[in-house]
């Protein structure tokens, strides 16, 4: 049964604003742009922020372990780590259990930067969710997590990791 919205004739396609995929795409694009703009003064973009969070949560992982966790090719990981190292945010150290591997660690500069970047993320999320009550926010998180998992997305992995590294 087709739903006819005001101003639409029977048989016409539904308005875009009634399609969940369109609304998610619209909000996702707006959210990504806002977040990227907030991180830019810190010299970060969303996927670099995400990688720093992964390193902070499990410091000392090898580049290969990070690549496997994030589901990206090891060559892409080398490029991302090279970029963060050039920015003075991570350092490679010999892995304590594998002489052939490097363990990735945050620098002091990254430890100072992460709280600022996290504040940007918190403010952006608060702004996005401002019109929802706390129970609605949690329901939305739960539903989006289910949809994301059901679509085969990896939790906590920024989709930008699979795109070519930019020097933003």
Secondary structure by P-SEA (a helix, b strand, c coil): cccccccccccccccccccaaaaaaaaaaaaaaaaaaaaccccccaaaaaaaaaaaacccccaaaaaaaacccaaaaaaaaaaaaaacccccccccccccbbbbbbcaaaaaaaaaaaaaaaaaaaaaaccccaaaaaaaaaaaaaaaaaaccccccccccccccccc
